[in-house]
Amino acid sequence: MRLSLPLAVLVLSQLLGPAVRPAAAQPGLVIEQVTLVDPTATPSLRTATIVVRDGRIETLDAGAARPPAARVIDGRGKFAVAGLWEMHAHLAALTPVGRAPERYVGHGVLHVRDMGGFLDQLLPLREDIRAGRRVGPDLVIAGPTLNSEQPADFHRKVTTAAEARAAVRELKARGVDFLKVHRATNREAFDAIIDEAGKSGLTVSGHVPLVMSWAEASRAGLRTIEHIQTIFENLQPDLRLTPARFTELADGLDGALGDEIFGVLKANGTYFDPTLIGYEATIDGARPEAAAARRQAYARMKPIAAKAARLGVPIITGTDVLDRHGDLLLTELERLVEIGMAPRDVLTAATVTSAAAAGRPDAGRIRVGGPASFLLVDGNPLDDIRALRRLSAVVLRGQFLDAAALAALRP
């Protein structure tokens, strides 16, 4: 999340009464004759009967025995899709949590990676969701962003190796799932974070520190790199000079320089989160001159993001927006199609690839033994990614939420 520019529309989420909760636990759930979508399989579509018990997928076999007194849903004409991933959220950083968790589910976003916020809000929220006291997506949490400056209260300042290692150990003990670094992190602190995280079984994601290149960060083990615009910052670390050099840098990224950088990311399996909509959201609210400059810059950024995907960099799907939760993740998927990615590849990015990047590979596919969190949509997203907006129902950790329940979650 870039704090030098308003990278999202800062609209406070309203606290709208008690959370909508799913119905009481069912003895079982059967969805008959549904079209199962797996964008990485051959064939990618097949007819299945999904049997759910105790929050897990028990079988996809139409001939299997049903749980006693199971709820049976006719899935004919529906497409079953793994729950979508929002890979760059800030649920408790610059705005209150509000009803963001419910809205994510209402739009079919069943997994959220929180990229920096206050643990005293995030940890109880995660526990409430897990315990069924609140409807919300599965959360993967970083906690405070580690940085060698503190431009926001949810950043934790670490300037020495000792401070960095202490922060990693403390956050591990508190229960974070991974760590987030920001662009002002110095090399001593960054190296210590990467090393201590490895010893602690944690991965590190975020902005590439300005003291190094994307290729250096990839080789060092940064798991995901965030935001298409940050590549320009790392090529020109004196940010006062970046606007004047922008066209020159973009030309290089369109050519051999981009080939080299993205080749390193592909070779190292470094994931890239373009967050196109996060940058797009800064344009219309800016003053006319700034809006015009950002619009021109955005036009050059989009083909560079497309090039990364075309060259085989694993793409994940995030937004870095603080409002319209879930809705703008769907817009991000549509933008990825608009820049040239095939709907199949975008759906893979939003499910299989994002789940792998988050360290939760079981949550990227509908498979036997996996978690029963998936979508039923009225259209094939492999033909048209906008079919994901035609959401008929959601199965969330084994609970069936119909269209009316989803509509109640979205206000």
N, C-alpha and C positions, 0 to 999 in steps of 0.2 A: 504494500500500500504506500504510494508516494505521498508524503506529507508536504512537499513543496508546492504542490498543485492540488486543487480540490478534485481528487480522482473519483469522487462519487458525489451524487446529489445528497447533501447532508440533511435528510429529512428525518425528524425524530419519529420513531415507531410509537404509535399510540398504545396505551395499555388498555385493552378493550375487554375488561371483564375476565371471568374464569376461562381457562383453556377448554377447548372442545376435546373430549376424550373418546376413544373408540369404545365400541360396545363391550360388554363383559366377555370374558374369554369363552371361546367356542370349543366344543369337544373335538372339532376337526373341521377342515374346509376342503372341498373338492371343486375344482373348476374344470368342467368337462369340455372336451373338443375345442380347445383354444389353440390358436396358432402361436407357437413358441418362436421367438425371435432371438437368434444368436448371431451377431454380425461377424463373428470370427469362425463360425462353423461352416461345413459343407455337407449338406445344404444348410442355408442360414434360416430356413423356415421349415417347421414340421408341426403336424398336429399332435397334441399331447393332452393328457388329463393330469392336472397338477393336484397332487394330494398333499395337504399340509397338516402337520400335527405338532403341537408344542412349539410353534414358532419356527419349525424347520420344514424343508421340502422332503417329504418321505419317499415319494416316487413321482415319476412322470409317465408311468405306464398305465394305459387305459384299462388294462385288465387286472390291476392290483385291487386288493381288498380296501374298502372304505373304512375310515374310523367310525365307530358306532355313533349314530345320531349326528353325523357330519352335516354341515351346511353345504348344499350343492348349488353351484352357480353354472348356468349355461354359458359357456365361453365361445359358442359359435359366432363367427364374425368379429371376434376380438383378437387383438395381438398382445401377447404377454411379453413385456420388456423389463429387463433388470432395472432397479431403481437408479435414478440419475445421481451423479456426483457434482456438488458445488465445491470446487477445490480452492477457492480463495474468498473466504467469508471473514467478517469481523462482527461477531454477534454481540460482544461486550467490550467495545473499545471506545469509539467516539459517540455512540448512541446507545441507549438502553436496549436490552434484549427485546422488550415488547412482545409482539406476536410473530416475530420472525420465524421461530420453529414451526408453528402451525402453518404459516404461509408456505414455507418450503414444502411441507408434505402435501398441501393442497394443490401444488403444481407438479407433484411427482418427483421432487428432489428429496430422496430418502437417505442421503449421506452427505454430510457437510464437513469439510476440513476448515477449522477456524485458524486463521493465519495471524493471530495476535490479539490478545485481550486480557481482561482481568480474571485471574483464576478464581477469586472469591465469588464471582458470578458464574463462570463457566463450569466449574466442577459440580456445584449443586444442580445446575441445569442438566448436565449430562446424567447425573444420578436420578433426577426426577423423570427424565425420559426413559432411562433403562428400567426404572421401577414401575413404569406405567402411570405415574401421577400426572404426566403431561404428554401430549402428542408432540412429537418432534422427530427430526432425522437422527440417525446415528451420528455422533459427533467424534471427530478426531481433532485433538486440541494441542496447540503449541504453548499456550500461556503467553507471558510477556515476550515481546520481540526483543532480541538481544542486539545491542547496537553500541557503538563507542561514543555516541551522543544520545541525548534524550529529547527528541523533538515532540514527544507526546507522553502522557502519563503512563500509557501501557507499554512503553519501551523500558527496558532495564539496561542501565549503562554498565558496560564492561570494557575496560581499557587495557587491562593486563591479562597475562595468561592465568595468573592465580584467580583473578576475579571471574574470568570466563569459566574456568574449571569448577569453581564453587557454584556458579549459577547453574551449570549443567547438572551437577550432582543434586542441588536443591530441587530443581524442576523435575528431575527424574523421581525423586522421593515423593513429590507432591502428586505425581500421576499423569504428567503430560505424555502425549503419544509421540511427539517429535519436537524439533526446535526450529525457530525462525530467526534468521539474521537479516540485517538491513544494510543499506548502502554505505553508511558511515563507519561500519565495523573496521577496525584496523587489522593489519595482517597478524600481529601477535595474538590478538583476541580470536580472530577467525581460525587460525591454525589450532589454537587450544580448544576451541569449541568443537571443531571437527574431530580432533583426537579424543577428547573426553567423551563426546557423544558416541563414538565407536566403541569405547570401553563400556559405556552404559547401555548399549543396545538401542540407541536412538539414531534417527536420521536427521539431517539438517536441510532445510529448504529456505528459499527467500530470494532477496535481492543479492546480486553479485556485488560485493564490496567494491567501492570505486578504486581501491588500491590494486585491483587485479582485473584481468580480462575474463570473459565468459569461458574461454578455453581453460584458463588456469583454474577457475572455480570448478569446472566440470571434472578436471583431472584430480582435483583435491577431494572430490566426493560430494559436492553439493548435489542433493538428490533432485530437486526441482528448481528451475529458474522462473521467476515471475515477471510478467508484463513485457510486451513487445517494445514499449518505449525505452525500457531501461538499457537495451543494447546500445543505444546512442550515448547514454551517460557513461558507460564503461569504455566506449571508444574515445570519448572526450570527457575525461573526469573533471576538468574545470567547467562546471555547469554554466558559467557565464559565457563560455565560448560555444556551447553546443548549438544554440539557434543559428549562429553565423555559419557553422560547419555542417548543418543538417543535410543539405542537398548532397554535399561531397560524401558524407558518411553513408547516406542512403544509396548513392551510386555504387559505393564499394560493397555494400551488403547485397545489392542486386547482382554483383559479379563474383570475382574470385574470393574476396574477403568473406562473403557470406558462405560460399562453398566450404571454406576452411573451417570457420566457426561451427557451422552446423554439422560438418563431418566429425568434428571432435565430440559434439554432444551425442550424435548417433552412436559413435564407437563406444562411448562410456555409458550409454543407456541413461543419459541425463534427460529428465522430463522437462518439457517447456509448456508453460501456462500463458498463452498470449493475452488473456483478459482484454479482448478488443472492446467489449462493451464498457469496461471500466474507463478506458480512455475516451470513448465516444461520449460517455455521460458528462465529460468535462466541457464539451464544446458549446452546447446551446446556452448554458448558463453563464458563459464568459462574456466579458466586454467585447464589442464588435471586432476590434483589431485582434485581440487574443483568439477569439473564436475563429476568425478567418485563418490565422496562422496554424491553429490546431487542426482545422479541417484539412488544410493542405498537407500537414505532417501525417495525419491519419491516412490520407490517400496513398502516401509512400510506405507507411507501416504495414498496411494490409498485404501487399504482395510479398513483403519480406517474411511475414508470418506464414503465408502460403508456401514460400520456398522452403522454410524449415520443415513443414509437413511433407512436402514433395521429396525432400532429400532424406526422409526417414527418421527425423527427430520424433520421439514419442510425444504426442500432444495430449495434454490434459485440459479440463474445462473448468474455468473459474471466472468470476466477474469483478471482484473488488468493489462491489456496490453496497450501499448501506440502506437501500430501500427497494421496493418491488421485489422482495425476496422470492426466488423461484421463477418468477415471470421473466426476469432478465437473464437467468441462466438459459432458459429456452431461447431467448433472443441471441445469446452468445452462440448457441449451437447453429442458429440460422445464419449468423454472420460467418461462421466457419464454412458453411456450405457456399455462401456468397463469394468467398475468396477462392473457391475452387476445390475444396475437399468434398469427396463423395459422401452422401448421407450415411453410407455404411461405415466409413472411416470416422465420421463425426460421432455416430452412435457408439462405436468402439471406444473413442476417446472419452466419452461421457460415462462409460460403464467399465469395461474391462481394463483400459489403460489407467484411468483415474484410480480405480480400486487398487491396482498393483502399486501405483505411486504412493498411495496412502498406507501401504502395508496391509491392506485388507483384501487380498485377491478373491476370497470367497464371496465378497459383496459386489462382484462385477458381473456375475452370470446367474441365470436361473439353473440350478443344478441340484441333483439329488444329494441330500445331506447339508446343503447350504441354507443360509437364512432365508426365510419366507418374507422377503421384502421386494415387491415388484409392482409393475404397472399393468393395467389393462387399457389399451387405447383402441380407438375406432379408426384404424388405418395403419398402413404399413410404413414405419419410419425409414425403412431402407429405400423406399421409393420417394418419400417426401418427409423430411425431418420435421416439418410442421405438423405431422400427424401426432406428435407428442403433446400438442395442445388439445387434442381431442381425447381428453382423459376421461375414461368411463368409470374406473375404480382403481383403488390402490390396496394392495395387501401389505400391511406394515407390521413386521414381526409377527405374522400369522393372523392379524386382525384385518377383517374385510371392511373397507371404507368405500361406500358407494358414492355416486355423483353428488347426492345431496349433502352427505357428510363432508365431502371435499369442498363444496361451495361454501359451507359454513366455516371452513378453516381459512379461506382466502381473504376475508374483508380487510 
